[in-house]
Amino acid sequence: MHPITPIRKIKEGAKGSYYEGKVSCGNIKIFIADDEDGYPVRLTAQYAGGGCGANLEAIQRLITLLLECNVRIDIIIGQLNKVFCPACRTKFAKGDKEIALSCSKAIARALEKHINNGGEQNGKTDYQKEKVGEKES
């Protein structure tokens, strides 16, 4: 068995961006931090009320490990986008069009926004918040 060895590390005082996602359990606050090359390496996420904190912590730890191991971000986003939450879908069907269709999809959307906007390198501040809801096609 081969151990997974992270090749990217984050330094103390690293900068990143904040995002906010709306899901059926409440809001998720997401912070994505970059290494000195501007590559996202750490993701933290927490509920701002409700939700299963343990599941969200597991997701964030696995995403951080994948980022540290230099897994392509588009692959991570693709996998996260495959997850749908029945409670989120129900709220969406009842008219809440700003809701993400799962916690994973809210995190994927934040990652997409982060890399498309260049994160910290394109002038986003540490405290800039963006809503990461989504519309079902």
C-alpha positions in Angstrom: 0.0 0.0 0.0 1.4 3.4 -1.0 0.9 6.3 1.5 -0.6 9.5 0.2 2.0 12.2 0.6 0.8 15.8 0.4 3.1 17.9 -1.9 1.5 21.3 -1.4 1.5 22.9 2.1 0.0 26.1 3.3 2.1 28.6 5.3 1.0 30.5 8.3 -0.7 33.7 7.4 -1.9 32.4 4.0 -4.6 34.4 2.4 -7.8 33.3 0.7 -11.4 34.1 0.1 -14.7 33.6 1.9 -17.8 32.3 0.2 -21.3 31.5 1.5 -23.6 28.8 0.2 -27.3 28.3 1.0 -28.6 24.8 1.6 -31.7 23.3 3.1 -30.0 23.1 6.6 -29.0 26.7 6.6 -26.0 28.6 5.3 -22.5 27.2 4.8 -19.5 29.5 5.3 -16.6 28.4 3.1 -13.0 29.7 3.3 -10.5 28.7 0.6 -6.8 29.4 1.3 -4.1 29.5 -1.3 -0.4 28.5 -1.2 2.3 31.0 -2.2 1.8 30.0 -5.9 -1.9 31.0 -5.7 -3.1 27.4 -5.8 -6.0 26.5 -3.4 -4.7 24.1 -0.7 -7.0 24.4 2.2 -10.8 24.5 2.4 -12.8 25.0 5.6 -16.5 25.0 5.8 -19.0 25.3 8.6 -22.7 25.7 9.0 -24.1 29.0 10.1 -27.0 27.2 11.8 -28.3 23.6 11.5 -26.8 20.9 9.4 -24.6 18.0 10.2 -21.2 19.5 11.2 -19.5 16.1 11.3 -20.4 15.3 7.6 -19.3 18.8 6.5 -16.0 18.4 8.4 -15.4 15.1 6.7 -16.0 16.7 3.3 -13.7 19.6 4.0 -10.9 17.3 5.3 -11.0 15.1 2.2 -11.1 18.1 -0.1 -8.1 19.6 1.6 -6.2 16.4 1.4 -6.9 16.2 -2.3 -5.8 19.8 -2.9 -2.6 19.2 -0.9 -1.9 16.1 -3.0 -2.2 18.2 -6.2 -5.4 16.5 -7.5 -6.8 18.6 -10.3 -9.5 20.9 -9.1 -11.8 20.2 -12.0 -11.8 16.5 -11.0 -12.7 17.5 -7.4 -15.4 19.8 -8.6 -16.8 17.2 -10.9 -17.2 14.7 -8.1 -18.7 17.2 -5.7 -21.3 18.2 -8.4 -22.6 14.6 -8.6 -24.1 14.7 -5.1 -27.7 15.7 -4.6 -29.5 16.2 -1.3 -33.2 15.3 -1.1 -34.0 18.1 1.3 -32.3 20.7 -0.9 -34.1 19.4 -4.0 -37.4 19.6 -2.1 -36.8 23.2 -1.1 -35.7 24.1 -4.7 -38.9 22.5 -6.0 -41.0 24.6 -3.6 -39.5 27.8 -5.1 -36.2 28.5 -3.3 -34.1 29.0 -6.5 -31.1 30.4 -4.6 -30.4 27.1 -2.8 -27.6 24.8 -3.8 -28.7 21.2 -4.4 -26.4 19.8 -1.8 -23.6 20.9 0.6 -21.1 19.3 -1.8 -22.5 21.3 -4.7 -22.3 24.6 -2.7 -18.6 23.8 -2.0 -18.0 22.9 -5.7 -19.5 26.3 -6.7 -17.3 28.1 -4.2 -14.2 26.3 -5.7 -15.3 27.2 -9.2 -15.8 30.9 -8.3 -12.4 30.9 -6.5 -10.4 29.5 -9.4 -12.3 31.5 -12.0 -11.8 34.7 -10.2 -8.2 33.9 -9.5 -8.7 33.9 -5.7 -6.5 36.3 -3.8 -4.3 37.0 -6.9 -7.0 38.9 -8.7 -7.7 41.3 -5.9 -10.3 39.5 -3.9 -10.0 40.4 -0.3 -9.8 38.0 2.6 -13.3 38.9 3.7 -15.2 39.1 0.4 -18.3 37.0 0.5 -20.2 35.7 -2.4 -23.4 33.7 -2.5 -23.0 30.3 -4.1 -26.5 29.2 -4.7 -27.3 27.5 -7.9 -30.1 27.1 -10.4 -31.2 23.6 -11.5 -31.1 23.1 -15.3 
